[in-house]
Amino acid sequence: MLIDFFFALKSAKIPVSIKEYLILLEGLKKDVIGPSIDDFYYFSRTALVKDEQNYDKFDKAFGAYFNGVAAKVDLQRDLPLDWLMKKLDHELTPEEKAQVEALGGWDALMKRLKEILGEQKERHEGGSKWIGTGGTSPFGNGGYNPEGIRIGGPSGGNRTAVKVWESRAYRDYDDQVELGTRNIKIALRRLRKFAREGADLELDLPDTIGATARNAGWLDIKMVPERRNKVKVLMLLDVGGTMDDHIARTEELFSAAKAEFKHMDFFYFHNCVYDHLWKNNRRRHAERTPTWDVLRKYTPDTKLILVGDATMSPYEILQPGGSVEYNNEETGAVWLQRLTDQFPKFLWLNPEPEQLWQYRQSISVINQIMAHRMVPITLEGLSRGMRLLSK
């Protein structure tokens, strides 16, 4: 039975060896654990897995082999009636979407909005011209248009708005999240750079032994300064909008980074960096930090890490006034360039799957501005990114 388990682990790309397998058998023969599947799980993982990075692979292989993992689908769950009705009323076929055309660019869109605001006198729903809900108009909410302005109300789920006119509330990322952060911490440790600083606080055991021996056996205690991680990290986190789909993963990353880097500071932005950042999303309109102040405060040896899905309208990166929330005087591309010029060691972490990047124009634009220093938030991607920051 266990030889098949051994080969199952090998098939899962876990580097187990015959020596480790024999250690497992020897431990079982000597009854180091009781007749419990839980005890066997922990003992076999300890004996067979040398690297924490392979714990997740081991969990999947163990569960699959011993039939301990089963997918649970609640087929009796009721779907909300209002959700079903909205889908029935406003879901457009691909042929209908193909008939909806953009107005011809940013300037034409804003010009047409001003005209509509002057003409419209009442509420509209399901149309193609006025500001309303549903339908194919480029102005309003709940419908579909490839390049529109969402005004009030929820998104129709297409996320094609180039500007949003509403008061939007975002939530701060939780830096106390621990579940699932273990592998992220392991990857981030590649960036650590230790040095001994401050007062002599730690026992230097080798020097103490040598000094005691040279002192004819009389104890001669030697102390050294504490080893501290000298790496300074500035993390800028995209929040709200499409990033709501990635809250759990971003919180895991944020929590792991705060635990690993003693000298770390952070700010929030939305979609792209502009002339201000903020620390508290509930007070982001009242307590803003000018981006110029951030550029002046942190020294060039600071490692800059931006976290975001880079999924937005290209206008938000390349067009003055293109921000989805307000009229920015300078483009996002200008501010990103200033950041990368000030901090030569920079990186963009993207929670979107890497195989989808080629289909997002905004991701391609930002990746080019970032000198192709964009990696996915996966174990392999983080390891690759830490090597880039360490060079």
KAVENSUL-V200462 format. One record per residue. RES is the residue in one small letter. PHI is phi in degrees with one decimal (999 if undefined). PSI is psi in whole degrees, 0 to 359 (NA if undefined). NEAR is the number of other C-alpha atoms within 8 Angstrom. Layout:
BEGIN
RES_PHI_PSI_NEAR ; RES_PHI_PSI_NEAR
END
This chain:
BEGIN
m_999_313_4 ; l_-73.8_337_5 ; i_-67.7_325_6 ; d_-67.6_324_7 ; f_-63.3_319_10 ; f_-59.5_314_10 ; f_-70.2_331_8 ; a_-64.2_321_10 ; l_-67.9_320_13 ; k_-61.9_320_10 ; s_-64.9_332_7 ; a_-83.8_13_9 ; k_66.2_30_7 ; i_-97.0_123_11 ; p_-75.3_70_6 ; v_-90.5_149_11 ; s_-120.3_167_7 ; i_-61.9_321_6 ; k_-59.2_314_6 ; e_-66.3_325_10 ; y_-65.9_319_12 ; l_-66.6_325_8 ; i_-62.2_318_9 ; l_-60.3_313_12 ; l_-63.3_320_8 ; e_-63.8_320_8 ; g_-64.7_321_10 ; l_-67.2_322_9 ; k_-64.2_327_7 ; k_-91.3_8_6 ; d_57.1_45_7 ; v_-73.9_346_7 ; i_-131.5_161_10 ; g_-86.5_178_6 ; p_-77.8_67_6 ; s_-133.3_134_7 ; i_-65.2_327_6 ; d_-67.3_316_6 ; d_-63.0_319_10 ; f_-64.6_323_10 ; y_-58.7_308_9 ; y_-68.1_321_8 ; f_-67.5_315_10 ; s_-66.4_324_10 ; r_-65.7_319_10 ; t_-64.9_320_8 ; a_-77.6_326_11 ; l_-101.4_333_11 ; v_-105.1_119_14 ; k_-91.1_336_7 ; d_-122.6_130_6 ; e_-59.2_334_7 ; q_-62.5_340_7 ; n_-97.0_5_10 ; y_-61.2_318_10 ; d_-64.7_319_7 ; k_-61.0_319_10 ; f_-63.2_316_13 ; d_-57.9_316_8 ; k_-67.4_316_9 ; a_-65.8_319_11 ; f_-62.9_313_12 ; g_-64.5_320_10 ; a_-67.8_321_9 ; y_-71.9_318_9 ; f_-96.1_16_6 ; n_56.0_38_7 ; g_-96.7_356_8 ; v_-116.4_123_7 ; a_-137.1_135_5 ; a_-75.6_133_4 ; k_-115.2_121_4 ; v_-122.7_123_4 ; d_-84.4_95_5 ; l_-76.4_348_4 ; q_-94.6_1_4 ; r_-67.8_134_5 ; d_-83.8_136_4 ; l_-89.4_141_6 ; p_-59.0_133_6 ; l_-64.2_320_6 ; d_-65.7_328_6 ; w_-65.9_316_8 ; l_-63.8_318_9 ; m_-65.4_321_8 ; k_-63.6_319_9 ; k_-65.4_320_8 ; l_-67.7_323_7 ; d_-78.9_322_6 ; h_-117.7_358_11 ; e_-72.1_122_7 ; l_-97.4_147_8 ; t_-75.4_160_6 ; p_-56.7_326_6 ; e_-66.5_320_7 ; e_-68.4_321_8 ; k_-65.6_326_10 ; a_-65.2_336_7 ; q_-81.6_346_6 ; v_-85.6_122_9 ; e_-113.8_147_7 ; a_-68.0_158_10 ; l_-79.0_352_7 ; g_111.8_24_6 ; g_117.6_173_7 ; w_-60.7_308_7 ; d_-61.8_318_6 ; a_-64.7_323_9 ; l_-64.9_314_11 ; m_-67.2_324_8 ; k_-64.3_317_8 ; r_-67.1_325_8 ; l_-62.9_318_9 ; k_-61.3_321_8 ; e_-64.4_316_8 ; i_-64.3_318_10 ; l_-61.1_329_7 ; g_-80.0_336_6 ; e_-97.6_324_6 ; q_-74.3_136_8 ; k_-120.6_348_4 ; e_-146.2_173_4 ; r_-75.4_144_6 ; h_-132.2_150_9 ; e_-141.4_132_8 ; g_77.8_13_11 ; g_-96.8_186_12 ; s_-119.4_2_8 ; k_-121.8_305_8 ; w_-80.0_170_10 ; i_-73.7_119_13 ; g_-165.2_197_13 ; t_-113.9_150_12 ; g_67.1_192_15 ; g_70.2_200_12 ; t_-123.2_13_12 ; s_-65.2_144_16 ; p_-74.6_358_15 ; f_-125.4_128_13 ; g_129.4_212_15 ; n_-153.8_163_14 ; g_82.4_359_13 ; g_-115.3_211_14 ; y_-138.5_132_13 ; n_-156.4_138_14 ; p_-68.5_345_10 ; e_-157.1_86_10 ; g_-131.2_182_14 ; i_-118.1_118_12 ; r_-82.9_123_15 ; i_-118.6_108_11 ; g_64.9_162_9 ; g_70.4_173_8 ; p_-80.8_162_6 ; s_-70.6_152_10 ; g_-78.1_1_10 ; g_96.7_357_5 ; n_-89.2_334_6 ; r_56.3_48_7 ; t_-112.3_6_10 ; a_-67.5_137_12 ; v_-94.0_349_15 ; k_-154.2_146_11 ; v_-125.9_122_11 ; w_-105.3_91_10 ; e_-169.8_165_7 ; s_-87.2_114_4 ; r_-107.5_134_4 ; a_-105.9_126_7 ; y_-111.5_162_8 ; r_-113.3_137_8 ; d_-64.3_147_8 ; y_-74.2_142_8 ; d_-84.6_118_8 ; d_-90.5_7_10 ; q_-102.9_3_5 ; v_-64.9_130_9 ; e_-117.0_329_9 ; l_-62.1_124_6 ; g_84.5_6_7 ; t_-94.6_354_12 ; r_-59.5_309_9 ; n_-66.2_327_10 ; i_-65.1_318_13 ; k_-61.3_318_12 ; i_-60.5_317_9 ; a_-67.1_320_11 ; l_-68.5_337_13 ; r_-64.9_342_8 ; r_-62.4_339_10 ; l_-88.7_351_10 ; r_-67.8_145_10 ; k_-139.9_106_7 ; f_-92.1_149_9 ; a_-151.1_155_8 ; r_-93.4_121_9 ; e_-134.1_157_8 ; g_84.2_202_6 ; a_-75.9_162_7 ; d_-74.3_106_8 ; l_-119.7_343_8 ; e_-114.9_146_8 ; l_-73.0_129_9 ; d_-94.5_92_10 ; l_-63.5_313_7 ; p_-59.7_317_6 ; d_-68.1_325_8 ; t_-63.8_317_13 ; i_-63.3_314_9 ; g_-63.4_317_8 ; a_-66.6_323_12 ; t_-66.0_319_13 ; a_-65.1_319_9 ; r_-70.2_342_7 ; n_-99.9_28_9 ; a_59.0_32_6 ; g_94.7_349_7 ; w_-75.5_132_7 ; l_-61.7_126_8 ; d_-128.4_95_9 ; i_-77.6_131_9 ; k_-116.4_134_10 ; m_-116.3_154_9 ; v_-135.7_158_11 ; p_-62.3_155_11 ; e_-68.1_141_11 ; r_-79.7_125_8 ; r_-129.0_147_8 ; n_-75.7_116_10 ; k_-87.3_354_9 ; v_-65.3_131_12 ; k_-107.5_128_11 ; v_-123.6_134_12 ; l_-116.2_118_11 ; m_-112.1_125_12 ; l_-110.4_123_12 ; l_-115.5_126_11 ; d_-71.6_139_14 ; v_-140.7_145_14 ; g_85.1_170_10 ; g_64.0_229_6 ; t_-65.9_341_9 ; m_-71.7_347_11 ; d_-60.4_334_8 ; d_-72.9_347_5 ; h_-121.8_22_9 ; i_-60.1_313_9 ; a_-61.0_313_6 ; r_-67.3_320_8 ; t_-66.9_322_11 ; e_-65.4_322_12 ; e_-61.4_315_15 ; l_-63.3_314_10 ; f_-62.3_314_11 ; s_-63.4_316_14 ; a_-64.2_319_14 ; a_-64.7_318_10 ; k_-66.3_330_10 ; a_-76.1_328_8 ; e_-86.2_325_9 ; f_-110.2_114_12 ; k_-69.6_322_8 ; h_-100.6_79_8 ; m_-133.0_136_10 ; d_-128.1_161_7 ; f_-147.0_157_9 ; f_-144.5_162_10 ; y_-106.6_153_13 ; f_-146.2_171_12 ; h_-123.2_118_9 ; n_68.7_297_12 ; c_-141.1_155_11 ; v_-78.9_134_11 ; y_-126.8_216_11 ; d_-81.1_357_10 ; h_-148.5_155_10 ; l_-128.6_176_13 ; w_-151.3_161_12 ; k_-104.2_330_10 ; n_-125.2_118_9 ; n_-69.3_335_11 ; r_-73.0_338_8 ; r_-121.4_30_7 ; r_-68.6_339_10 ; h_-86.6_335_5 ; a_-97.2_331_5 ; e_-124.6_84_9 ; r_-105.0_149_10 ; t_-112.5_118_9 ; p_-58.1_137_9 ; t_-62.5_329_10 ; w_-59.4_322_8 ; d_-65.4_323_8 ; v_-65.5_318_9 ; l_-62.8_326_9 ; r_-82.7_329_7 ; k_-74.5_319_6 ; y_-97.5_138_7 ; t_-76.0_158_7 ; p_-62.2_341_7 ; d_-80.7_1_8 ; t_-71.4_136_12 ; k_-83.6_123_13 ; l_-98.3_124_12 ; i_-124.4_118_12 ; l_-101.8_137_12 ; v_-122.7_119_13 ; g_-176.6_159_13 ; d_-84.5_354_13 ; a_54.2_27_10 ; t_-104.9_108_9 ; m_-165.0_179_9 ; s_-72.4_138_10 ; p_-57.3_336_10 ; y_-58.6_327_11 ; e_-66.3_339_17 ; i_-97.9_322_15 ; l_-111.6_352_10 ; q_-116.8_126_11 ; p_-59.2_136_12 ; g_79.2_5_11 ; g_-83.2_354_15 ; s_-55.3_142_14 ; v_-68.9_344_9 ; e_-114.2_333_8 ; y_-156.1_172_7 ; n_-88.9_94_8 ; n_-78.1_136_11 ; e_-74.8_326_6 ; e_-117.7_151_11 ; t_-70.2_159_15 ; g_-62.8_326_13 ; a_-60.5_322_10 ; v_-63.8_316_8 ; w_-70.4_323_12 ; l_-63.6_321_11 ; q_-65.5_320_10 ; r_-63.2_320_8 ; l_-65.1_315_9 ; t_-70.3_332_11 ; d_-70.9_321_7 ; q_-73.6_324_8 ; f_-119.2_93_13 ; p_-61.0_333_9 ; k_-96.3_96_12 ; f_-132.9_162_12 ; l_-158.5_145_14 ; w_-114.7_122_12 ; l_-100.6_124_14 ; n_-116.3_120_13 ; p_-75.4_348_13 ; e_-70.8_143_9 ; p_-57.7_136_8 ; e_-61.3_330_7 ; q_-70.7_347_5 ; l_-93.5_349_8 ; w_-60.1_324_10 ; q_-65.9_344_8 ; y_-96.2_0_5 ; r_-113.8_112_9 ; q_-61.2_320_8 ; s_-65.5_325_12 ; i_-64.3_319_12 ; s_-62.9_320_10 ; v_-64.9_311_10 ; i_-67.2_321_11 ; n_-61.2_324_11 ; q_-69.4_317_8 ; i_-62.2_324_10 ; m_-84.4_16_13 ; a_56.9_35_6 ; h_60.7_28_7 ; r_-97.6_53_11 ; m_-117.3_130_11 ; v_-133.2_154_13 ; p_-77.0_158_12 ; i_-85.9_74_10 ; t_-128.7_169_7 ; l_-60.3_317_9 ; e_-67.3_318_6 ; g_-64.4_318_10 ; l_-65.5_320_15 ; s_-62.5_318_11 ; r_-64.0_317_9 ; g_-65.6_320_12 ; m_-65.5_326_12 ; r_-66.4_322_10 ; l_-63.8_318_10 ; l_-71.6_337_11 ; s_-84.5_344_8 ; k_-72.3_NA_4
END
